[in-house]
Amino acid sequence: MGRQSHPGPQGLKEFLTVLDSRLAALPAEQLRAVLIGHAERLAARDRAAFLAIFPATAAAPGGSGLPVPDAGALLADIDAFVEQVRSGAYFEGWGWDDDLHEERAWGDESWAGEMDDLFAGAADAFLAGDLDLARNAYGRLLDAFRLDEEVGAFCGPASASDMVDTDVTEAVARYLRAVYETTPQPERAGVLYRRYTDLCHRARSLNLQAIADTRRSDLPDLERFLPGWIEILTEHTGGFWARDRQRLLTEATVWHAGTDGLGPVARRPGDHQPTAYLDWIDALTRDGRLADAAAAAREALSVTGFPAERAADAADRLAMLNQRLGDPAGALDATHTAWRAHPTRPRLMALVAAAQTAGALDATLSTEADRAGTEPDRLTCELLLLAGRIDAAADRLAGSDPLGWSQPTHPGPVVWPHLLAATAPAAPDKTTHLGRLFAAIDTADRWYGGYSDDFDPADDLTGTGGPHAGTLALSTLLAGCSREHPGTPAQRQRWLTVARDVADRRIDAVVSNKHRGAYQRVAVLAVAYAESLTLDGDPSGATAYIAGVRARYPRHTAFRAELDRATAASPLLPASHPRRR
């Protein structure tokens, strides 16, 4: 199977420029020594191809030295190959693959080598400068991949474009360069756009720079091309490749009119507008024009009708810019706007950080907690916990589904360990189940009611997104909240009771319904609750609780075994305990 097609670290133009400068710096004898040394290390199968690089006779003055393929023969061979694929000549049947654990097409996979040979012919034409032939050859071969959408054409354990050794991304870029240069100027933008939309899914994030870098020479008539290219990219909105189109639009605008040219594009109504504003803000920021970038962000936020997430993205940028401009109040206001437009945990963490910097943490959290809904979703509960409203979060947890803790909206993975940690005299040690569950709050999106075997509390748990990302961890903030809001003895007893009731309901829902994959996870909950009793000075209650859980499921030996293992792994519980069967 061929390699995955990905853009290389350098376009051909950059690669050849660097190579040319290095060759020019080497004296002839040293260059000869380098080539001989490289040849000595070649595998036997690669020697003939390497030798073929060096023609027996010198190229004509001004010539490339590369042979130009016979156009008629190459295109005839491509057409014959495509017809064979279409007719099913390489396909034998559809069936199960034990290695892939799924069905796939079986047959004669030699087609991949044949197609690579034909792609090599197209490459020879391109590099020799016969762009008409390259356009025809590359175009027919790339269009042939569409046959992979039908059963009975290509075969192999992967998609056809991944089966070949050819770098398909580079092939698409070369084809589009050939299209550009062989299309008359008045039609160039429209034709290139249509062919790009046909092929962009095979070369994601391909831009005009990559197309230009396929040859050493610059794109001809670029200044005449760009206005029409910008116009067509602005007019055509929607579609699954909208972000790629926006990237092309931003690139072309900056090439044509500089960073300031992005402003008129952003102000022009259309589906492109939200992302165009974000690109404009980012370009101004990269140029070091922070005040102008902040003004562009405020302008973006004044435009109505933006999707909530894009408005929040603009507010995130404004918060970061205000922070860099030394305006903590402005940073807090923008972070507030981002949080309310599209609430996420990173934005909640950013809101806390901005409020701390502005000296308004308590007021900010209290205001947001007052606006919280009554649904038992995880993010709302995180806000309530940070605001010190543990009772409200406990109520939502008590009313939640005992199953579904792996869902990103379930409050269990965050609220449950916090209730127990809040009753402990000190932060639970990470060698305990409770300590690890509390630390796993920071990776709750990967949490499945326990913690994974590869969980490492030392991991970066801060999440991403938002101007203050990477500065705060939720578990650290919650630990501080526990110290600031310890609760009355009655509240602490209620938190323990809620935690026990929730654990018991979850254990019963999992074990009674024989969700074997979750046995270890709910066993950890049982032991973590017992650990909290031990930390609270009731080791006998902890032992009795574990014994009671075991006794409730006398016939569920698999669950009891998980419970025994979790108990034995706890540094706070007795190593031996009843094993009644």
Order of alpha helices (4+ residues) and beta strands (2+ residues): alpha-alpha-alpha-alpha-beta-beta-alpha-alpha-alpha-alpha-alpha-alpha-alpha-alpha-alpha-alpha-alpha-alpha-alpha-alpha-alpha-alpha-alpha-alpha-alpha-alpha-alpha-alpha-alpha-alpha
